[in-house]
Amino acid sequence: MVSERLSAMEEGLPAGVVPRMGPISSIMGEIMQIAIPIDTAKISPMQVREYADWVLRPRLMAVPGVAQVIPIAARCASSRFNPTPCMAELGISHEQLEGALKGFSSNTSGGFWNSMAANT
């Protein structure tokens, strides 16, 4: 469709401007999967996943041309949060912090908005 529309509008382009389309490629054609073989006697799958999330992924994302890196498999470790002394200086109590963090990683549906129901 883009090619058809591009050729139809060529007449309206300034002299010397030649529109070109890049090669048709799909992101699905450029997926690479990497396996990290492990010896479970030496390291746990959770430790390998943690390495993939916090060390390997940022390094791969720094490579020019890499658009996305998504670690898959193994269980995800729990989120880490290290309170700092400045939180106490800001008046944030341990109980407030704990309450905020309990709901931090809960999974819920995205839901939807029914505009008809909202207007009644």
N, C-alpha and C positions, 0 to 999 in steps of 0.2 A: 504494500500500500504506500509506503514511504517513497519507494522508487517511482511509482506511478505519479504521485503528487509532485515529486521533485522535477520530473521531466515536464510536467504540465506548467510549472512556474518558471522554467528556464528563460522564457521570453522576457519576464519582468525583471530579471537580474541585470546589474550593470555590465557593460561591455568588459570582456576579459575575465569575468567570474565564471568558473566552471565548477558546478557542484559535483561532489563525489561522495559516495557512501563507502564506509569501511567494510571489511569482510563480515559476512554474517556468521556470528559465532554465538554459542549458548554458554552460559555459565556452567551448565550441566556437563559440557564437554571438557571442562577444565578443572575437574575435581581430582585432587590427589589425596589418597589416604596413606597414612604412615602408621605402622604398627610399632609399638615399643615392647619387644619381648622382655619378659622379666623372669627372674628366679624367685618364686614366692618364699623360698627359705631365707632369702636375703632382704627382700623388700615387699611391702604389701601393695596390692592394686591401688588402694587409696593414696599411698605415698606417690605412686607413679602418676596418678591423676592430678595430684597437687602439683607435681613437677610440670606436667603438661599445661596446667592452668596458669601457673605463676612464673615459670621460667621459659619453657619452650614456646608457648603461644606469643608472649611479647617479643621474643627474638625473631620468630617467623614473621610477625606483623611488621617488623622493622625492615624487612627485605623489600626493596622496591618492586612493585607489581603484584604483591600479595594483597588481596582484597579482604580476605576473611580467613580466620583459623578457628575451627570449632572442635574442641576436644570432646570425644564421645566415649562411652563405655565406662565401666568402673563406677563406683559410688562417689558422689561428690562429698568432699569434706564439709564440715559445718563452716559457716562464716566466722571470720575472726574479727574481733574488735578489741582494741587495746585502749582503755580509758587513759586519759592524760590528766595531770594535776590541774590543768587550766579548766577542766570541766567543773571541778569543785569550786574554782574561783568564779565561775559563771553561775554558781548556785544550782548546779545539776546534781541531785542526790543519787546515790547508788540505786535506790528504789525506782526513781524516775528513769534512769538509764536501763535498768533491767526490764521495766515495763515496756519501754519503747523497742527494745531489742527482741522481746518475745514475739511481737507481731511482725517483725521485719521480714522474715523469709517465709511467711505462710503462703500457701498456694490457694488461690480462689479463681473462680471463673471471671472472665472479663465482663460477662453480662451484656445486656443491650438496653437501649433506651426506646421505649415505646412512646413515640410522640403523641399518638392518639389517646393513650391512657392518661398522659400528662395534661392534656387539654380538656379532659372531662371533669 
